[in-house]
Amino acid sequence: MSAPLDVERGQMEVVPPPDLDPAQATVIGHVQREGDRAIVGATAVDLATAAG
């Protein structure tokens, strides 16, 4: 999933499939600079940890 951003801050909702096992899933996100597409930021979150 990707979305262009025209603001400095924002959020994106990722809706997992109903049969996804959170213990086996990680969401990885990154931000790319327009033009040369260089990755300028990235993070990963295990869903088992994030689900609380």
Protein Blocks (a to p, Z undefined) as FASTA:
>chain_A
ZZddfbfbdcddddddfklcfklcccddddddehjlpafbdcdddfklmnZZ
